[in-house]
Amino acid sequence: MRVFKSLVLLFLVPVVRGSMVQLKNGGYEDIVIAINPELPEDHNIIRNIQAMVKEASTYLFNATKQRFFFKAVKIIIPLHWLPKPEYLSVKTESYDKADVIVANPFLKYGDDPYTLQYGGCGEKGRYIHFTPNFLLNDALHNIYGSRAKVFVHEWAHLRWGVFDEFNNDAPFYVSVNSGKETVEATRCSADITGKYIVQSCTGNSCTTRECEYDQQTKLYEAGCKFVPEKPQNAPASIMYMQSLPSVVDFCDQSTHNEKATNLQNKMCNYKSTWEVIMNSPDFSNTSPINSASPPFETSFSLLQTKDRVVCLVLDVSGSMGSYNRINRLYQAAEIFLLQIIEMDSWVGIVTFHSTAQITCNLRQIVSENVRQDLIKCLPTSAGGGAKICAGVRKGFEVIKQKYSNLHGSEIVLLTNGEDSHMSTCLKEVEESGLIIHTIALGPSAAPELEQFSDMTGGLKFYATDTVDSNGLIDAFSGISSGSGTISEQSIQLESTAQSVAVKQWMDGTVTVDSTVGKDTFFVVTWDRSTSPPDIFLWDPKEKEYRTSNFTVSNLNLQTARLNIAGTAEVGNWFYRIQNNHTESQIISMIVTSRPASLAVPPVTVKAHMNKDTNNFPNPMVIYAEVSQGFLPVLHATVMATVEPQTGSAVELKLLDDGSGADITKNDGIYSKYFTSFKGNGRYNLKVHIQERNQTVRLGHRQSRALYVPGYIENDEIKMNAPRPEASDDEIQAKLGSFNRVATGDSFVVKNVPLGGTTDVFPPCKIVDLEAQYEEDKIHLFWTAPGNDLDVGQAERYIIKMSESLPDLRNTFEDATSVNTSSLVPKPAGTKESFQFRPENFTIENDTIIYFAMCAVDNASLTSEVSSIAQVALFVTPKESSPAGAPNDDAINEEKDFWDSEHKTLLSTTAISISMKPQYKVAAEPLGENFKHFCCQTVLTWSLPLFHLMNCTEDFANENWEYVFIGLLK
């Protein structure tokens, strides 16, 4: 049985794109905090950011044992804020690549700070989100703690890939220590004390009481909250409740609570947060600083955005004449200029072969006429060699027609060839302060091309010569502004292409949802004929558009475009396109639109790979983030297409079910492992959502700071206002059907064997194992892994059980086996269940049994050990009382119930049981005279967990003669 050890490498690779943070001698530099351009000017936001980070630097320094601090931060100021002398210009920094963003939530509920995390344990996150109200409203300090502490909590998510040590979905768990059962709050460390409280409010009047035990869940009742004592001795943990004054540390091996049902335990294999941090590259590359405080105070740079300036730098060398590339370039760049680039942007155009030429000086797009003038500058012929640096330098000239420097401007560099002299301008590019987006076209594009993007934080795309993939059009469509002004950006609704035989039809449906509809274009392209195919398009009200309604440019005879006036009708648009050419040809449909309203954010999709360079046999992960505003969109159908440099494309369905590559269920991050490596070279990624009449909901972000319900000070319970929650109506996305297409950055794969690959990928780790105990049987539930990670079907399962969690985790092979001979794995992604009566294992009351499993594929490759599930085997647990407070409801266990008034006591006991079902019954042997009475009483009580319900059978045996003499807490 072979375990695939190389998988561990996957979890050390960041998924964050564009972050420019550097760690030098313990100091984090180039942290970017961006203020959303839709926020009104308020300089208190800037001042409070600065105060937060300065204080957080000292807190971080001490929490990491004098190892890390915040040295240099850049704050991006929106364009519409009044300029000031101290504001510098942005360079390669942008809102879309910021480490921290400051923006309003989509719904009115939601000042919870959170970090968007895509990946697993130890992987960097995407960004931290603070609302302006969080930064300005000091009243929130009592809920989250100081802003500095919250920032360190979120920084640990973002930088080191640790997870929360609380769990709003599973706030309690059952624990057995030295034979004593307790219900505990999910927390770290377990030394944090408090009380379990239910708060009930009517209007502005609220009351509190202690929580009651729930017979159904075996935990506390719904609505129960753990309210901590404000004075504490416990120094940990920052990832649980950083708001407590005593909390100054991360949980380490000595304080970690491995029994808690939180994401940190689940995702990081029960390692403490400090252990994960110590395993990070940051930790291994630094040493403790011999100082009581950070050696530098945090410095701040204020950078203001500017108008978008873009120069297209396009290869027109001889090889662009092959594979219809020059015509496809025209089609794609035309879509960019007419439909993608935002109004008020500045655009220039340069072409290059052996030399470079300016074909269009910088123009500001203030009207449709300017767009039409720009497309006249696009190239229509190709010839000569390729001097990439000549084109880049000429692009510099174009941008300097408006600005004295290149800071914050963009170049879109497209090439299909190699240039041995590329390195001669790399230094200039690095020092320029501009961003270069690269598009590699065809298999021979310079392998060094992506260096331009990597050093400037630009996007990078790859388009094959396979015409029916729309790769080049999709690449240009993906180059929207990174300013954060989503209300102005173009959104791709559809991009599809297929080979259509003579006189055959291409049919389809495109949905225009209520969040888009302005500036909507339907574009049809074809690759053979010089005249358009027969086009029919019907809007939701059955208004018909035909070929004659589409515009065909004299400069581009293979594109027909229809611009819908005003706001497009919401609903399904149907099209039929007939190939009237004399031979088969590729026909495509591209649809773009813009948001319909400034007040309602559109549904957006962002596609990513977990890394941009991969060495076989490491797997990769595809991510698609589907959101409206900052809230995740749930239950969408998301398909990803990965196209290799050679070979056919692979299509995969991405899932948001918390299994396989997907780390968290219902967070709007749809994921899938990618292992279908067809060879070395570049690959491109495209994500497509075609949602039809599904119930789509909005969700909440994970990895957020804990909303503390209240505190106990001097034995007085002081509750915070209940956490505001959105109603079902508010989080029900009123979208109906919708279409979206998104193009991700290209990536490069290396070390794929020339002769093809063998099976090197085991089934993925099962991360959602759950267990229940019912009717003397163990019931297990999980999501099926695949043969290769989360694709295909495993061969068999191995299930183990133990009374020791550490033993099961550390010596899985030695634990007690469960007979799984009747268990046949289902296809990946299928919900599985299995029930059994434990064999060769003694189950006793007051015991917790732990379960874990592995999957094995047909090549005998074995998955990692699953997450661990548990069941508690006892009648009714005793509630914990972390504050040590007396319980007024408890019955004195030492009271002597044996006297001549048994029947009276039994009657009193029966009443107590009906009123207080959280107590368990104490039984003692009883003589013959009380058999009948006991039977009648038991049948009347109908206690669900009483084992002697059948009185006739039980009392036939003299060894089972009992009377109930009292209740034990």
N, C-alpha and C positions, 0 to 999 in steps of 0.2 A: 504494500500500500504506500504510494508515493504522495507526499504533500508538496504542492507547488510553492516553494519558498520565495520565488522571485516576485510573487504578487505583492509582497511587503513593500517593494520599491514604489508601487503605485501611490501609496498613501503618504509619501514624502514629497510629492510633486505639487506645487501650488496650481490652483486654477485661476488665481487672480490675473487679469490682463491689464497691462498698462501702469500698474503701480510702480512708482519710481523711488520708493523708500529705500534708503541706503542705511546700513548699520556700520558706523565707524567708531571704534574704541568705546563701544557701549552706548553711543549716542545715535538715536534715530534721526536721520536728516531727510529733507525733501518730502515730508509728509504733506499731502495736499488736502485741504479742507475747502470744499466748494459750496458757495451759497447759491441756491436755486435762483435762476433769473426771474422767476415769477414773484419772488418776495419783494415787498416794498422796502425802500431804503430805511435802515435802522442800524445805527452804528453801535447800539448796545449789543447787537449780535456779535459784532467783531470783538468788542471789549470783553464780553463774557466768554467767547471762544479762547481768547488769550489768557484770561484768568484761569479757566478750566485746565488748559494744557500745562500752564506753569505749575499749578498745584499738583496736577496728575504726575508730572515728571518726578517730583519728590516721592510721592506715594508709590509710583512704579519702582523707583530706585530702591526703596526700602523693602517692598514686597518681593523683589527679585534678588534680595541679598546683595545689594550694591553692585548690580551688574548692568542694568539698562536704565536709560532716561531719554527724554524728548529734547533733542538739541535744536532742530531747525524745522519750522513749519511755514508752509505757504498757504495763504488764504485767498481764494479766487472771489473777486468782487463782480457782481453782475454789470453788464454793459450799461444799463439804464440808470445806475446809481451815478450821482454827480462825480466827475473826476476830481481827484485831489493830487497835490504835488507828490505825496508819498506813495501814490499808486504807480507801480511799474506795469509793464505789459506782460501778459502771459507769454510763455514760450511754447514748450511742448505740453504744458499742463492743460487739462481740460476738465470740465464738469464730469463727463462720462468716465474719466479715468481716475477720479478723485478717490482717496482713501476714506474720507468722511464727507457726507453731503448733509446740508442743512436745507430742509424742505418741509412744506406742509404735508400732513397725511392726506390721503384721498378722502376718507370719511372723517367726520368731526371727532370721532373717537380714535385715540391712538397717539399719545405722547410717549409710549413705551420706546425707549432707545433700543435698537436692535442691530444685529450684524447679519448681513446676507451671507450664508455659508452654503456652498454647493457641495464641497467635498467631505471626505472622511476625516478621521482623527489625524491631527498633525498637518492638515492642508489649510493653506491660507484662505480667508474669506474674500468676498467681493468688495464690500464697502460697509461702513457704519452709517446709520441714518439717525440724525437728531432732528426733532422738530424745533422750529423757532420758539414755540411756547416752552419747551423743555429748557432752552437756553435762557429764556427771559423771565420765567415764572418761578420765583424763589419758593413758592408754596409747595412745589413738587419735591423739594429737598426731603421732606418728611416721608415721602413715598418711596423715592429711589435712593436717597442719600445724596451726598455732595456730587456735583457734576464731575469733579475730578475722579472720584472713586468709580463712578459709572463709566467714565472714559477708559479707565484701566480695565474694568470688567469687559468692555466691548473690544478693547485692543487685544486682549488675550484671545477672544474669538477670532478676530481678524488676522492677527499675525502668527499665532501659534496653533490655531485649529483645535482649541479645547471647546468643551460644551458646558451647558448649564448644569448645575448640581441640584436644581429644583425641577419640578415637573408639574405644570399646571394640569396636565391630563391624568396624572397619577400622583396626587399630592400626598398619599399615605401608602405605607406598606406594613406587612406583618413581620415581626421579628421575634425570634426565640433566643434568649440568652440565659444559660444556666437553668434551663427548664422553665423559664418564665416567659409567657407570651405577652407581647405588647403591640399596639398599633402605633407606628411612628410616623412623623412627618418626613417626607423626602427632603433630606438636607445633608449638608456637609459643612462642618463636622457634626456628628451626632451629639456633641457636647453642648450645642446651642440649646438653651432652655426656653420654655414658653408654655402657653396653654392652648387648648383646642377650643375654639370659640365659634359660635354661630351668631351672626348679627342679623336682626330683622328690622326693617325700616318701613314706616308708614309716613309718607310725606317727609317732613324734616325731623321726625321723631324716630330714634333708633334704640333698640334694646339688645342686650347680649346675654347669652347663656352658654353653658358648657355643652359640647357636642355629645350626641348619643351614638351608640354603636348600631350599625346597620346589619341586620341578620342576613340580608341578601348578599351584600358585597363583602361581608366580614371585616369591613373597615368602618370609618366614621361616616355619618350621614352626609348627604349632598349639602353643599353650602358651608361645610365646616372649614375653618381656616386655622392655621397654626400662627398664633400671635406671639412673637418673641418678647422676652424680657429685654428692655433697652440696655440696662447694665449687664454686661456679659464678661466672662473670663476667657471665652473661646476666641482665639485670634484668627480662626479660619471659618468660612472661606470667602474669598473675593468672588468666586463664581457661583456662590449661593446667595448671600445677603450682604453685599458690600456696604449697605447702608448702616449696619451696626457699628457703633463707635469702636468696639474692641477688634473688629475685623481688619487685619493688616496683612494677612498671608493668604497664599493659595493652599488648598489642602495638599498635604504631602503623604508619603507612605504611612506616617505615624498617625495622621488625623483623618485619612481618607475613609469614607463610609461606603464600603463596597456593597452593602446590602440595599442601599437606596436605589429606587427605581427611576434613575435619571438618565439623560442622554449621555452624560460623561461616562458612566459605567457601560452603557450599551455600545457606544461608538468607539471607546478607547479600551475595550477589553478589561474593564475594571481597574485601569490605571488611574492614579490621582492626576489632577491637573498639573501639579508641579513636576511629576515624572514626565509628562508629555512635553512640557516646556523645556525640561533638561535635555530631552531627546531632539530638540529642534536645532537646525543649522545655526540659528542666532546664538544659542547657548554654547555650542561647540566652538564657535568662532570668537568668543569673548572670554575675558577673565574678570573676576571681581575687582572693583575699583577701591583702592585704599582711601576711602573718604567717607565722612558721615553724611554728606549731601552730594547731589549731582555736581560734577566739576564745572558745568556750564549752565547758565540760566537759558531757558528756551528763547530763541530768537524767532522773529516773525517777519515774513515778506508779504506785502499786500499787492496782489496782482489783479489788474482789471482786464476783462475780456474786451474784444474789439469786433468790428464787423468781420464776417467771414470772408476770407480771401483765398481763392483756389485757382491754381494754374494746372491745366491738363498738359502733361508732357508725354507725347505719344510717339511710339516707334513707327516709322514708315519705311524701314529698311526693306531690302528685297524679299526676305522671307515672309514679310507680312502679305505678300501677294499670293501665298499658298493657302490652301484650305479655306478660301473665301474670307480670310482674316480681316482684310482691310474693309470689306463691306460689313462684316459683323462688328468691327470696331465702330464704324459709323453708326450703325443701328443702336449700339449700346450707349455710345457717348451722346447721341441725340436724345435718348431717353433721359440721361443724366441732366442735360442742359434744359430740356423742356419740362421735365416732370419732377426731378429729384432735388436739384440745387434750390435752396430757399430764396425767397424774395429778399432784396436788399443786399445779397451777397455780391462780391466782386469776382469776376472770372476772366482769365486769360488763357490762351492756347498756344502751345509750342509743339512743333514736330521735329523729329531728328532722324537722321540716317548717318552718313559720314560727317555731316555738319548739322547744326541746329538752326531752326528758323522760328521767328515769332509770327504766327499766322493771325493772332488776334491780341491786341493790346488789352489791358485790364479794363473791363466794363462792369458797371454796377447794374444788376438786374432790377430795374424799376418798372418794367412793363413786358408784355408779351413780345413786343417788337424787338427788344434787346435780346431775348432768347432766340428769336428767329435769326437775328444778325449773327449770333454766336455760332449757330449750327452751320452757317455758310463757311466758317473757318475750319471745319473738320476735314481731315484728309480723305481723298478718294482714290489715290494711287500710291504705289510703293516702289522703292528701288534704292540701291546703294547699301553700304555697310551700316553698322550700328555703333554709335558713340554715345553711350548712356550718359556719361558725365557732361558731355557737351549739351545734351538736352536739359540736364538738371541745372547747369549754370545759366542757361538761357532762361529757365524758369525763375531763377533768382532775379534776373534782370526785369522780368515782367512784374514781379511783386514789388520791386523797388520803384516802379513807376508811381506807386501810391505811398509807400512807407520807406522811411530811411533805413529800417532794418527788416529782417525777415521774421521777427518774433511772432509766433502764434499763427502764421500763415500756413497754407497747405499746398502740397504738390501731389497730384495723382499721376504716378509714373507707371506706364504700361510698356512692356517689352516682350518680345517672343524669342530674342536671341541672346547670345553670349557676348561679353565684351571683356577682354583681358585687361583693360585699363580701368575697370570700375573702381578699383581701390584708390585711384588717384584723387577722387573727390570725397571719399568717406570722411576724412577729417573735416573738410569744409562743411559737410552736411551735419556732422555731430556738433559743430560749433555754431551752426546757423540759427538755432532756436526755432526752426520751423518743423512741421510734421510732414512726413512723406508716406503716403499710402501706395502700396505696390500691387500691381496686377501682373502676374506671370501668365502668359498666354502660350499654350502648347508645351510639348515635352522638352524643348531645348532652351527655355528661358534660363538666363544666368542663375546658377545655384546660389550666387552671393546676393541676389537681388533683395532678399528679405532682410539683409543687414541694414538697409536704409530704413525699413519700418521698425526694426528692433531698437535701433539707437535713437529714434525720434518718437517712439510711441504711436506709430501709425498703424493702420489696418493693413492686412495682407491677404490677397485673394489669388486663387489659381483657377484658370479656365482652360478646359481641355478643348480639343478640336472636334469633340462630339457635339454636333449642332443641336441635337434634340435635348440637351441638358440645360440650355439657356445660360450656361455658366458665365459668359461675358456680360450679358445683360444683368444678371443677378449680382455680379461683382460691382458694377457701376451703381446699381440700385442700393447697395449696402453702404455707400459712402455718404451718409447724411451727417448733419452737423453734430458735433459732440458737445454743444453748448448747454444742453438740457432743456432747450425750448421746444418741447415735444409738440406743442400746439402748432408749430410752423413746419414740422417735418413731414416728408412724404412717407407713406406707409404702403408697403407692397401687399396687395390682397391676393394676387395670383401670378404665377409664373409656371406655365406648363407648355410642353412641346411634344409633338409626335410625328412620326412618318405617316403620311396620308396617301393612300393609293389613288390612282386616277379615278375621278368621279365619286370617290368615297368622302365620308363626312367625319369631321372632328366635332364632337358635341361636349358641352360642359355647362356647369353652373358656378357662378361666382356670387357670393353673398356680400352685399353692402350692409353692414350693421349700423346701429344708431350712433356709434361713436365716431364714425368717419362719414365721408360723402362729399366734402368740398374738393374742388380741383381734381375730379375723378377722370382718369383716362383709361380707355380700353385700346390696347395696341395689338395688332395682328402683324406678325412677320412671316416671311416665307423665303426659301433659299434658291429656287430655280427660276420660276417665271418672272418676267418683267411686268406682268399685270397681276392685279390682286385676285385672290380666290373669291368665291361667292360667300359673303358674310351676312349672317342674320343674327340680330341681337334683340332680345325682348326684356324690357324692364319689368318690375313686379306688378305694374298695372297694365302689362301687355302692350305697351307702346313699342312699336317695331322700328329698329334701325337697320338699314341695309348698307351694302358696300358704298353706295352713292353718298351716304351720310359721313363716311370716313374720309379723311384727308390723306392723300399720297403725295409726298414731296417729289419735285422734279430731281432733287439731288439724291433721293433715296427711294428707288423704285420698288423696294421690297419690304416696305413698312406702310401700314395703314393705321391712322390714329383717329380716335373719336374722343373729344373732350365734352363731358356732360355739363351742360350749363347749370349754374347755381349749385344746389346740393342734390346729389344723386338720391333717387328713391331708395328707401330702406327695404331690404328683402332680397329675394333670389333673382338674379339676372341670368337668363338662359341664352346660350349661343350655339349656333350651328355654322360650321365653315366647310364648304365643299371645295375640294381640289379640282379646279377646272383646267389644270395644266395637262400636257400630254404625257407626263411621267410622274412618278411618285415624288413628293417633296416634303420637307420638314415644315410644318406649320406650327406657330406658337401663339399663345395668348398671354399677354402681360397686362395686369390691372394695377394701377396705383391710385391712391387717394390721400387726402389730408384730413385731420380732425375736423369734425363738424362744429364743435363748440369749444370755446376757451374754458368753459366751466366744467366740462366733462372730459377727463383724460381718455384717450383711446386705449384699446387693448393692444399691447405690444408684445413682440417676441424677440428674444435675444438668444442667439445660438453660439455655443462655445464647445471646444474640446478641452479636456483637462490639462493639456500641454500642447505646445506647438512643434515639438520635436520628440520623436519616440524611437526607442531602440527595441526592436523585436528581441525576445518574445514578451515584452511587457504589454499588457492590454492598455486600451485607452477608454475614456469615458466621454460620451456625448451628453451635453446638457442643453436644455432649452428652458429659458425662464419666460413664463407666460404671466403677464400681470396687467392690471388696470390701475394706473397711478402707482402706488406702492403696495397694493394688495395683490396677493397671488390669485390667479384664476385657476379654479379646480375643475376636474372632470372633463378636461378637453382631450380631444384625440390628436396626438402629436406624432407625426411621421418624420423621420430623418433620412436623408439620402446622402451617402458618402460616395464620392466619385474618385477613383484612383487615377494615377497618371497613365496606367495601362490596365486594360481589363474593364469589365462591366461594373456599373454602379451597384451599391448594396443599399437596400431600404430596410429600416428598422423602426419599430414602434417604441416610442419612449414612454416611460411610465412614471407616475407620481404616487406609487403605492407603498413606499418605504421598504422595498425589497431589492435585491440585486445591487446595482450601482446606485440606486436611489436611496439616499441616507435618511430622508424624513418624508413621511407620508403627508400628502395634502399641504405642501408648502409652495406649490406652483413651479417647482423645479422638476422638470421631467427628464429622466436619465436612462441611459443604457450603456452597457459595455460594448466596445467595438473591437473585434478580433479578426475581422475578415481582411487581413492584409494581403493584397494582390501583388505586392512587389515593393521595391524601394522607390522613393521619390515623393512628389507632392500629391496631396489629396485635398479635395474641397468638400465643404459641408453645407447642406441646405436643409432647412426645416420647414415643413408644410403643415398647416392646420386647416382642415376643412370640416368644421363643426356643423352638424345638421341636427337641429331641434333637440339637443341634449340639455339637461339641467346643469347650467354652469353656475358655480358659486364663487364668491370671493372668500378668502381665508385670512388668517393672521400669520405674521412672520414668527419664526422661531428665533432662538438665540437672542433673547431680549432680556433687559434688566428686570428683576423681580419687582412687581407691584406689591409693596408690603402692606398688608391689610391694617396694621396698627402696631402698637407697642404696649408693653406693660411697664409702668414706672411707679415705684412705691406702692405696689399691689393694686394700682388703678389701671384698668384697661382703657386705653385711649385709641379708639379706632379711627383710621383714615376714612374718607369718603369711599364707598364701594367703587371698585374699578368700573368705569363706564364701558358698557358693552353695546355693540351694534345689534339691532334686532335682525331677525331672519329676513325681513323684507329689505333691510338696508344692505345686507351682504349677499342677497340673491342678485346676481348679475343680470340686469335686464338687457341681455344681449341677443337672446334667441340664437340663430345661426350666425357664424362668422367665418371668414377666411383670412389667413395670414401666411406670408412667406418671409423667411429670414435667412440670410446668408451668413455663415460663420467664417472666421479666419481660416485660411488654409493651414495645413500642417504637413510636416515632413516625417517620413518613416525610413529608418535605416536598419541594416543587418538582417533583412528578410532573406532566407536562403534562396539561391537561384533555382534549385530543383523543386521548390514548393515546400510547404510546411507540414509538419506532422501535428498530432494532437498534443499541444503543450498547455492547454488551458483547462484547469479543473472546474467543477461546478463552483459557483460563487458561494460566499458565506451566507448562511441563513441568519438574517438579522431581526426577524420578527417572531421568534418562537414564543408561544404562550402555552400555559398549562392550567388545567382546572381539575378538581377532584369531585366527582359526583358518583354516588351509588357504588362505592368501593372500586371505582375505575378512575384511571388517569386519562384525561382527554388532552391531547396535544394539537396545536394549531400553528400553521406556518405557511409561507408562500414558497412554492416549489422553485428551486434553482434550475439551471440548465445543464447541458452536457459540457458546454464551454461557457463558464461563468453564468450569465443569465439568458443564454440562447440554447435552445434544444431541450433535451430531456435526460436527466441523470439515470444511472443504472440501478442504484440501490441506496438505502439509507442506513446509517449506524446511529443508534440512539443509546445514550448512557444516562444513568441516574446515580445520585449520591446524596448523603446527608451533609456533605461538606462542600461548600461552594469553591473554596480554594483548591481542594483535591480534584474536583471536576474540571476546573479551568486549567490547572497545571499538569495533571496526570490523567487526561481524558481516557487514554487507552486502558488504564487500570480500573476505571469505574465499573459499576455493575451494568451489564448489557441488558437491553430490552429486546425481546424476540420480535424482529421485524420481517420475518419470512413471508408474511402475508401482505406486506406493504410494498406497493409498486409505485415508483415516482411518476408524477404527472408532468406534462409539459411546463416549461418555465413560465412563471407568472401566475400559475393556477393556485388557488387556495387549497391547501391540504389539511386533512385532519386524521387523527389516529387515536384509538382508545385501546386500553389494555388493563388487565389486572396484573400488578407487579408479581413476578415470580422470583424465587430465591432472594426475597428482600422482605424484611420484617417491618411492617408499618405499624407504628405505635402512635398513640395520642400525643399531642404537644410536640410535633415534629414538623420540620420543614424539609421537603425533598426537592432537590435541584435537578434539572434536566438540561441536556445539551445534545446536539446531533451534528453529524457530518453527512455530506452526500458524496457518492463515488460514481465516476463516469465509466464508460465502456473501455477506457484505457487504464483503468485502475488509478486514476488521478483523484485525490481526495481533497475536498474543500477544507477551508479553515473551520475550526470548531465554531458552532453557532453562538448567537447570544444565549444567555442562560435564563431559563424559566423556572418558576418555583410554585409549589403548592404547599399550603399549610394544613396539617392534619390535626385539628383539635376542634372541640365543640364551640367554645366561644372565647376569643382572646381577651386578655385583660388590657384595658386601655393604658397607654403610658401616661404618666403625669410628669412631664419634663420639669415643671416648676416646683415639684414637690408639694403641691397644694393638696390638702385633704379633700376627699371626695365625700360629700354629704350623703350620697345615695348608697354608699357601701354598707353592707350588713356585716356585723362583727362575726368573723369566722370562728371565734373561740366561744361563742355563746353555747350553753348546754341546752340542746333541744329535747333531751331525754327526760321526760316527766310523765305524769299520768294523763296529760291532756294532749296526747298526740293528735287526736282528730281536730282539735281547735287549732293547733299549730299548722296542721296540713291545710286547713281552710285559709288561714292567714297567708300561708305560703303561696297557695294557688292565686290569691288576689295579687300578691306581689309579682308573681311571674307574668300575669296578664298585663300588669302595668309596666313592668321593667323587663322586656325580653332580652336585654343585654346580659342578664345574669345567667349563670349555669346552675344546674340543680345538683345539690349534694345528696347522695343516697347512702343508706346504711342497711345491713341485713335486718329483716323484720320477721316476726313470728307469723304463724298460720292465721291468727285472728284478723290480720290486716290485709290479707291478699286481696279480698274483694274490694275493699275501700281504695286500695292503691290502684287497682285496675281501673275503677271508675274515674278516679281523679286523673290518671294519665290520659285516658281517652278524652276526658273533658278538656284537658290542657292542649292536647295535640301538639306537643312541642316538636318542632321540625327536626331537631337534632337529638332527640331522645331515642336510644337504641332499643328500649323494651316496650315497643308499642303493642306487640302481640302478647297480651296478658296471659291468654290461655296457654300458649306454648312456653312463655318465659317462666310462669309460675308453676308449671308442671314439675319443674326441676327445683328441688329444695335449695340448690345453690344460687338461685336467682330470685330470692325473696327480698324485696327492697321496700322501704318506705322513704318518702322524701322529707327530709327533716330541716331543710333550710336552703338558703341561697348563698352562693359564694360569688364575690365580685371577681 
